[in-house]
């Protein structure tokens, strides 16, 4: 399966609007900080499974972060494990 190129600035804006630090976001999604940073800068793609984890952590559907629609709240954002 080929990687998806998400809209990095949208991911960053959603994360910052929720006041989630990058390290906390990494713990919540299980994705390395460096990879998340590259994603937010638009320098890297991500598989559908990781895309789903990013969307869940932000409490949205994947559509707005792939350019497929407006930001729609899906549920309560996932919390980082203790």
CORGI-V180140 format. One record per residue. N is the residue number from 1. PHI is phi in radians with two decimals (none if undefined). D_FIRST is the distance of its C-alpha to the first C-alpha in Angstrom with 1 decimal. Layout:
# CORGI-V180140
n-><N	N>
phi-><PHI	PHI>
d_first-><D_FIRST	D_FIRST>
This chain:
# CORGI-V180140
n-><1	2	3	4	5	6	7	8	9	10	11	12	13	14	15	16	17	18	19	20	21	22	23	24	25	26	27	28	29	30	31	32	33	34	35	36	37	38	39	40	41	42	43	44	45	46	47	48	49	50	51	52	53	54	55	56	57	58	59	60	61	62	63	64	65	66	67	68	69	70	71	72	73	74	75	76	77	78	79	80	81	82>
phi-><none	-1.40	-1.18	-1.67	-1.74	-1.29	-1.43	-0.99	-1.06	-1.22	-1.03	-1.07	-1.09	-1.13	-1.12	-1.19	-1.11	-1.62	0.98	-1.75	-1.25	-1.03	-1.14	-1.13	-1.08	-1.10	-1.11	-1.13	-1.53	1.32	-1.96	-0.96	-0.97	-1.08	-1.15	-1.06	-1.08	-1.13	-1.05	-1.13	-1.54	1.36	-1.74	-2.59	-1.79	-2.64	-1.29	-1.11	-1.14	-1.18	-1.04	-1.12	-1.18	-1.10	-1.07	-1.10	-1.13	-1.58	1.30	-2.29	-1.39	-1.15	-0.89	-1.16	-1.58	-1.98	1.47	-1.66	2.85	-1.30	-1.18	-2.20	-1.12	-1.69	-2.98	-1.15	-1.01	-1.15	-1.82	-1.14	-1.15	-1.15>
d_first-><0.0	3.8	6.6	9.2	12.7	15.0	18.8	20.1	23.7	23.2	21.7	24.7	27.1	26.1	26.2	29.6	31.0	30.4	32.1	29.3	29.6	26.5	27.3	27.6	24.3	22.7	24.4	23.5	19.7	19.6	18.1	20.3	22.9	22.1	18.4	19.6	22.3	20.0	17.9	21.2	22.3	19.3	18.6	15.2	11.9	10.3	7.4	8.4	10.5	12.4	12.8	14.4	16.6	17.7	18.7	20.4	22.3	23.5	24.4	22.6	19.9	16.7	18.2	20.6	18.4	16.0	19.1	19.0	22.4	25.2	25.2	26.0	26.9	24.9	26.9	28.5	26.3	25.3	27.8	27.3	28.3	31.8>
